C-alpha cells in the first residue's frame, strides 16, 4: 500500500501484507504471511512470527509469536486488550452511575 516505511536490514517473509502508513524500524524480521494494519508502528530489532497479525494503529515494542494477534499502544495480545477495554468501561460506568 502507499506510504509504507521499511527501515534498514528489515527482513520480510513471503506473502506479508502491509497496509498504508505502516512503519517498520531497522533490523526487524517478519515471518511469512504477517499482516499489519494501517498506521501500525513496529520498533526495531523485533522478531514477528509467521502468520502474526498486527492491528491498525498498534504500537509494537516486543516480539510477536507465530499466529498471535496484537493491538493497542503498547501492543498486547488481543484478549488482554479486550479485557482492558471492558475494565475501563466498567470503571467509567461506576464513576458516572
C-alpha positions as a printed NumPy array, in Angstrom:
array([[  0.   ,   0.   ,   0.   ],
       [  1.056,   3.669,  -0.011],
       [  3.414,   5.385,   2.402],
       [  4.936,   2.267,   3.957],
       [  8.328,   2.95 ,   5.566],
       [ 10.717,  -0.012,   5.848],
       [ 13.925,   0.566,   7.801],
       [ 17.44 ,  -0.757,   7.199],
       [ 18.122,  -4.504,   7.466],
       [ 14.404,  -5.37 ,   7.714],
       [ 13.607,  -8.894,   6.503],
       [ 10.116,  -9.527,   5.094],
       [  8.854, -13.082,   4.752],
       [  6.75 , -14.375,   1.871],
       [  3.247, -13.006,   1.394],
       [  3.365, -10.244,   4.007],
       [  0.577,  -7.655,   3.775],
       [  1.363,  -4.123,   4.953],
       [ -1.428,  -1.52 ,   4.845],
       [ -0.843,   2.193,   4.299],
       [  1.373,   4.182,   6.652],
       [  2.933,   1.163,   8.353],
       [  6.404,   1.875,   9.723],
       [  8.944,  -0.867,  10.426],
       [ 12.141,   0.11 ,  12.227],
       [ 15.548,  -1.322,  11.4  ],
       [ 16.586,  -4.947,  11.81 ],
       [ 13.053,  -6.231,  12.44 ],
       [ 12.246,  -9.649,  10.954],
       [  8.751, -10.561,   9.755],
       [  7.896, -14.209,   9.141],
       [  5.755, -15.43 ,   6.271],
       [  2.215, -14.09 ,   5.806],
       [  2.359, -11.431,   8.522],
       [ -0.399,  -8.793,   8.29 ],
       [ -0.006,  -5.236,   9.609],
       [ -2.952,  -2.82 ,   9.648],
       [ -2.769,   0.841,   8.674],
       [ -0.574,   3.166,  10.729],
       [  0.92 ,   0.323,  12.78 ],
       [  4.395,   1.098,  14.086],
       [  6.987,  -1.599,  14.77 ],
       [ 10.051,  -0.879,  16.894],
       [ 13.472,  -2.078,  15.798],
       [ 15.153,  -5.444,  16.373],
       [ 11.897,  -7.417,  16.742],
       [ 11.023, -10.936,  15.578],
       [  7.476, -11.272,  14.275],
       [  6.4  , -14.895,  13.798],
       [  4.722, -16.285,  10.698],
       [  1.005, -15.604,  10.438],
       [  1.056, -12.902,  13.116],
       [ -1.497, -10.104,  12.82 ],
       [ -0.833,  -6.54 ,  13.964],
       [ -3.923,  -4.339,  14.256],
       [ -4.198,  -0.864,  12.772],
       [ -2.538,   1.893,  14.826],
       [ -0.787,  -0.649,  17.071],
       [  2.464,   0.399,  18.716],
       [  4.544,  -2.769,  18.709],
       [  7.525,  -2.859,  21.064],
       [  8.032,  -6.593,  21.656],
       [  8.376,  -9.823,  19.705],
       [  5.18 , -11.496,  18.468],
       [  4.731, -15.277,  18.36 ],
       [  3.568, -17.074,  15.228],
       [ -0.184, -16.774,  14.728],
       [ -0.633, -14.209,  17.505],
       [ -2.858, -11.133,  17.059],
       [ -1.835,  -7.929,  18.84 ],
       [ -3.402,  -4.487,  19.133],
       [ -3.206,  -1.275,  21.153],
       [ -0.456,   1.046,  22.338],
       [  1.661,  -0.607,  23.557],
       [  0.561,  -3.615,  21.542],
       [ -0.625,  -6.576,  23.605],
       [ -2.387,  -9.832,  22.716],
       [ -5.955,  -9.106,  21.625],
       [ -7.526, -10.975,  24.574],
       [ -5.602,  -8.76 ,  27.026],
       [ -6.595,  -5.654,  25.082],
       [-10.287,  -6.584,  25.2  ],
       [-10.059,  -7.205,  28.976],
       [ -8.513,  -3.752,  29.421],
       [-11.322,  -2.145,  27.409],
       [-14.001,  -3.967,  29.436],
       [-12.414,  -2.899,  32.74 ],
       [-12.213,   0.733,  31.616],
       [-15.873,   0.678,  30.57 ],
       [-16.895,  -0.736,  33.955],
       [-14.864,   1.925,  35.763],
       [-16.472,   4.673,  33.687],
       [-19.976,   3.357,  34.443],
       [-19.141,   3.106,  38.146],
       [-17.911,   6.701,  38.226],
       [-20.889,   8.055,  36.277],
       [-23.524,   5.803,  37.808]])
